[in-house]
Amino acid sequence: MSDQHPPSPCIQVCTINAASGLCLGCWRSLEEIGAWSRLSAAQQRAIIADLPQRAEQLFTAGDASGR
């Protein structure tokens, strides 16, 4: 696997879901967003790999509105 850092998954929709603590645009936590530039490429790829599951879990729970 390459040591090249993947691009940030941010899509400029920065709204944090109150229940999960995840951004509804990129599905990262505030901690992950804040640490992104300091994470290794492997850590960033691991987070990116987990994002689809996070989104699905939030939508399955029926609370993607953040309210």
mmCIF file of the C-alpha atoms, coordinates in Angstrom:
data_MODEL
# 
_entry.id   MODEL 
# 
loop_
_atom_site.group_PDB 
_atom_site.id 
_atom_site.type_symbol 
_atom_site.label_atom_id 
_atom_site.label_alt_id 
_atom_site.label_comp_id 
_atom_site.label_asym_id 
_atom_site.label_entity_id 
_atom_site.label_seq_id 
_atom_site.pdbx_PDB_ins_code 
_atom_site.Cartn_x 
_atom_site.Cartn_y 
_atom_site.Cartn_z 
_atom_site.occupancy 
_atom_site.B_iso_or_equiv 
_atom_site.pdbx_formal_charge 
_atom_site.auth_seq_id 
_atom_site.auth_comp_id 
_atom_site.auth_asym_id 
_atom_site.auth_atom_id 
_atom_site.pdbx_PDB_model_num 
ATOM 1  C CA . MET A 1 1  ? 0.000   0.000  0.000  1.00 0.00 ? 1  MET A CA 1 
ATOM 2  C CA . SER A 1 2  ? 1.264   3.464  -0.822 1.00 0.00 ? 2  SER A CA 1 
ATOM 3  C CA . ASP A 1 3  ? 2.477   5.959  1.755  1.00 0.00 ? 3  ASP A CA 1 
ATOM 4  C CA . GLN A 1 4  ? 0.715   8.688  -0.213 1.00 0.00 ? 4  GLN A CA 1 
ATOM 5  C CA . HIS A 1 5  ? -2.034  10.333 1.816  1.00 0.00 ? 5  HIS A CA 1 
ATOM 6  C CA . PRO A 1 6  ? -5.546  10.007 0.403  1.00 0.00 ? 6  PRO A CA 1 
ATOM 7  C CA . PRO A 1 7  ? -7.578  13.176 -0.114 1.00 0.00 ? 7  PRO A CA 1 
ATOM 8  C CA . SER A 1 8  ? -9.796  14.307 2.719  1.00 0.00 ? 8  SER A CA 1 
ATOM 9  C CA . PRO A 1 9  ? -13.360 12.973 2.468  1.00 0.00 ? 9  PRO A CA 1 
ATOM 10 C CA . CYS A 1 10 ? -14.682 16.446 3.371  1.00 0.00 ? 10 CYS A CA 1 
ATOM 11 C CA . ILE A 1 11 ? -17.407 17.656 0.992  1.00 0.00 ? 11 ILE A CA 1 
ATOM 12 C CA . GLN A 1 12 ? -17.984 21.028 2.697  1.00 0.00 ? 12 GLN A CA 1 
ATOM 13 C CA . VAL A 1 13 ? -21.228 19.878 4.357  1.00 0.00 ? 13 VAL A CA 1 
ATOM 14 C CA . CYS A 1 14 ? -20.089 20.391 7.926  1.00 0.00 ? 14 CYS A CA 1 
ATOM 15 C CA . THR A 1 15 ? -23.031 19.470 10.145 1.00 0.00 ? 15 THR A CA 1 
ATOM 16 C CA . ILE A 1 16 ? -22.493 17.316 13.209 1.00 0.00 ? 16 ILE A CA 1 
ATOM 17 C CA . ASN A 1 17 ? -25.179 14.782 14.082 1.00 0.00 ? 17 ASN A CA 1 
ATOM 18 C CA . ALA A 1 18 ? -25.952 15.318 17.763 1.00 0.00 ? 18 ALA A CA 1 
ATOM 19 C CA . ALA A 1 19 ? -26.642 11.658 18.518 1.00 0.00 ? 19 ALA A CA 1 
ATOM 20 C CA . SER A 1 20 ? -23.627 10.103 16.821 1.00 0.00 ? 20 SER A CA 1 
ATOM 21 C CA . GLY A 1 21 ? -21.122 12.959 16.899 1.00 0.00 ? 21 GLY A CA 1 
ATOM 22 C CA . LEU A 1 22 ? -20.374 12.369 13.208 1.00 0.00 ? 22 LEU A CA 1 
ATOM 23 C CA . CYS A 1 23 ? -20.297 14.943 10.434 1.00 0.00 ? 23 CYS A CA 1 
ATOM 24 C CA . LEU A 1 24 ? -23.190 14.386 8.030  1.00 0.00 ? 24 LEU A CA 1 
ATOM 25 C CA . GLY A 1 25 ? -20.994 15.379 5.095  1.00 0.00 ? 25 GLY A CA 1 
ATOM 26 C CA . CYS A 1 26 ? -17.959 13.155 5.563  1.00 0.00 ? 26 CYS A CA 1 
ATOM 27 C CA . TRP A 1 27 ? -19.037 10.824 8.419  1.00 0.00 ? 27 TRP A CA 1 
ATOM 28 C CA . ARG A 1 28 ? -15.932 11.558 10.486 1.00 0.00 ? 28 ARG A CA 1 
ATOM 29 C CA . SER A 1 29 ? -15.910 12.510 14.150 1.00 0.00 ? 29 SER A CA 1 
ATOM 30 C CA . LEU A 1 30 ? -14.734 15.949 15.242 1.00 0.00 ? 30 LEU A CA 1 
ATOM 31 C CA . GLU A 1 31 ? -11.631 14.269 16.668 1.00 0.00 ? 31 GLU A CA 1 
ATOM 32 C CA . GLU A 1 32 ? -10.857 12.627 13.326 1.00 0.00 ? 32 GLU A CA 1 
ATOM 33 C CA . ILE A 1 33 ? -11.471 15.856 11.431 1.00 0.00 ? 33 ILE A CA 1 
ATOM 34 C CA . GLY A 1 34 ? -9.166  17.795 13.751 1.00 0.00 ? 34 GLY A CA 1 
ATOM 35 C CA . ALA A 1 35 ? -6.412  15.185 13.617 1.00 0.00 ? 35 ALA A CA 1 
ATOM 36 C CA . TRP A 1 36 ? -6.675  14.428 9.883  1.00 0.00 ? 36 TRP A CA 1 
ATOM 37 C CA . SER A 1 37 ? -3.505  16.238 8.802  1.00 0.00 ? 37 SER A CA 1 
ATOM 38 C CA . ARG A 1 38 ? -1.490  14.545 11.572 1.00 0.00 ? 38 ARG A CA 1 
ATOM 39 C CA . LEU A 1 39 ? -2.674  10.990 10.819 1.00 0.00 ? 39 LEU A CA 1 
ATOM 40 C CA . SER A 1 40 ? -0.593  8.549  8.828  1.00 0.00 ? 40 SER A CA 1 
ATOM 41 C CA . ALA A 1 41 ? -1.732  7.578  5.356  1.00 0.00 ? 41 ALA A CA 1 
ATOM 42 C CA . ALA A 1 42 ? -2.674  4.146  6.728  1.00 0.00 ? 42 ALA A CA 1 
ATOM 43 C CA . GLN A 1 43 ? -4.783  5.696  9.488  1.00 0.00 ? 43 GLN A CA 1 
ATOM 44 C CA . GLN A 1 44 ? -6.533  7.962  6.980  1.00 0.00 ? 44 GLN A CA 1 
ATOM 45 C CA . ARG A 1 45 ? -7.264  5.011  4.676  1.00 0.00 ? 45 ARG A CA 1 
ATOM 46 C CA . ALA A 1 46 ? -8.656  3.012  7.603  1.00 0.00 ? 46 ALA A CA 1 
ATOM 47 C CA . ILE A 1 47 ? -11.052 5.840  8.471  1.00 0.00 ? 47 ILE A CA 1 
ATOM 48 C CA . ILE A 1 48 ? -12.102 6.255  4.840  1.00 0.00 ? 48 ILE A CA 1 
ATOM 49 C CA . ALA A 1 49 ? -12.758 2.514  4.580  1.00 0.00 ? 49 ALA A CA 1 
ATOM 50 C CA . ASP A 1 50 ? -15.114 2.726  7.582  1.00 0.00 ? 50 ASP A CA 1 
ATOM 51 C CA . LEU A 1 51 ? -17.146 5.726  6.357  1.00 0.00 ? 51 LEU A CA 1 
ATOM 52 C CA . PRO A 1 52 ? -19.767 3.842  4.283  1.00 0.00 ? 52 PRO A CA 1 
ATOM 53 C CA . GLN A 1 53 ? -20.607 1.625  7.275  1.00 0.00 ? 53 GLN A CA 1 
ATOM 54 C CA . ARG A 1 54 ? -20.964 4.668  9.519  1.00 0.00 ? 54 ARG A CA 1 
ATOM 55 C CA . ALA A 1 55 ? -23.344 6.340  7.087  1.00 0.00 ? 55 ALA A CA 1 
ATOM 56 C CA . GLU A 1 56 ? -25.413 3.195  6.714  1.00 0.00 ? 56 GLU A CA 1 
ATOM 57 C CA . GLN A 1 57 ? -25.634 2.679  10.478 1.00 0.00 ? 57 GLN A CA 1 
ATOM 58 C CA . LEU A 1 58 ? -26.792 6.238  11.006 1.00 0.00 ? 58 LEU A CA 1 
ATOM 59 C CA . PHE A 1 59 ? -29.413 6.031  8.264  1.00 0.00 ? 59 PHE A CA 1 
ATOM 60 C CA . THR A 1 60 ? -30.547 2.597  9.470  1.00 0.00 ? 60 THR A CA 1 
ATOM 61 C CA . ALA A 1 61 ? -30.998 4.058  12.946 1.00 0.00 ? 61 ALA A CA 1 
ATOM 62 C CA . GLY A 1 62 ? -33.267 6.654  11.309 1.00 0.00 ? 62 GLY A CA 1 
ATOM 63 C CA . ASP A 1 63 ? -31.458 9.650  12.747 1.00 0.00 ? 63 ASP A CA 1 
ATOM 64 C CA . ALA A 1 64 ? -29.407 11.265 10.015 1.00 0.00 ? 64 ALA A CA 1 
ATOM 65 C CA . SER A 1 65 ? -31.016 14.667 10.580 1.00 0.00 ? 65 SER A CA 1 
ATOM 66 C CA . GLY A 1 66 ? -28.818 15.604 13.521 1.00 0.00 ? 66 GLY A CA 1 
ATOM 67 C CA . ARG A 1 67 ? -31.827 16.824 15.447 1.00 0.00 ? 67 ARG A CA 1 
# 
